[in-house]
């Protein structure tokens, strides 16, 4: 059996483990396209993509959903990266603020 994900607008909408011959008779008239999920395409994710996972068709990689619109997918690591690095000030906590596109300090959780 092989694994396949249905991609709609860059996200996984369905997932199947089937023999490749399954698609010889399978009729799916809904939008999207089926792609084979390979070990290479999930190596950065570390697991099979779930519904809602992001798929980049140019580098053929699955990633977790994009956390914020301003974050970019690193094609080498498969990790979403913010426009600026998270501060590492000892004893302080930071969350991303999409409105200002910056890290905001907050109280300890």
C-alpha positions in Angstrom: 0.0 0.0 0.0 1.0 3.6 -0.6 -0.1 6.8 1.0 -1.8 9.6 -0.9 -3.0 13.0 0.1 -5.7 15.1 -1.7 -4.5 18.7 -2.0 -6.9 21.5 -2.2 -5.6 25.1 -2.2 -2.3 24.0 -0.9 -3.7 22.0 2.1 -4.4 18.3 2.7 -8.2 17.7 2.4 -8.1 13.9 2.5 -5.7 11.1 3.1 -5.8 7.5 2.0 -3.6 4.3 2.3 -4.4 2.3 -0.8 -2.9 0.3 -3.6 -1.9 2.5 -6.6 -4.4 0.6 -8.7 -7.2 2.1 -6.5 -7.0 5.2 -8.6 -7.6 3.3 -11.8 -11.3 3.1 -10.9 -11.7 5.7 -8.2 -14.0 8.6 -9.3 -13.5 11.9 -7.5 -15.1 14.9 -9.1 -14.4 17.3 -6.2 -11.7 19.9 -6.7 -8.1 19.1 -5.9 -5.5 16.6 -6.9 -4.0 13.5 -5.3 -0.3 13.3 -4.6 1.7 10.4 -3.4 3.1 10.9 0.1 6.7 9.8 0.1 9.2 9.5 2.9 11.1 12.4 1.3 8.0 14.7 1.3 7.3 14.1 5.0 10.9 13.9 6.2 10.7 17.4 7.7 7.3 16.9 9.2 8.3 13.6 10.8 4.9 12.0 10.4 2.2 11.5 7.8 0.4 14.8 7.0 -3.0 15.2 8.6 -6.0 17.0 7.3 -5.1 20.7 7.1 -1.4 20.2 6.7 0.3 22.5 4.2 1.8 21.1 0.9 4.3 23.0 -1.1 4.1 21.6 -4.7 7.3 23.3 -5.8 9.6 21.6 -3.3 7.2 18.7 -2.8 7.1 18.8 1.0 4.4 18.6 3.7 4.5 20.9 6.7 2.4 21.8 9.6 -0.2 24.5 8.9 1.2 28.0 8.5 0.9 29.6 12.0 0.8 33.2 10.7 0.4 34.8 7.2 3.8 36.6 7.6 5.8 33.5 8.3 7.7 31.8 5.5 8.3 28.1 5.0 12.0 27.2 5.0 12.3 24.7 2.2 15.4 23.1 3.7 14.1 22.6 7.2 10.4 22.3 6.5 9.7 24.7 9.4 7.8 28.0 9.3 9.9 30.9 10.2 8.9 34.4 11.5 10.2 37.5 9.8 12.4 38.1 12.9 14.0 35.7 15.3 12.3 35.1 18.7 14.2 37.0 21.5 16.0 34.7 23.9 16.1 37.0 26.9 16.5 34.9 30.0 13.4 34.9 32.3 11.2 36.6 29.7 8.5 35.1 27.5 7.4 36.2 24.0 4.5 35.6 21.7 4.2 36.5 18.0 1.9 39.5 17.3 0.8 39.3 13.7 -0.6 42.8 13.7 2.7 44.4 14.4 4.7 41.5 12.9 6.9 41.4 16.0 7.5 39.5 19.2 5.7 40.9 22.3 6.8 40.2 25.8 4.2 38.6 28.1 4.0 37.3 31.6 5.0 33.7 32.4 2.3 31.3 31.4 
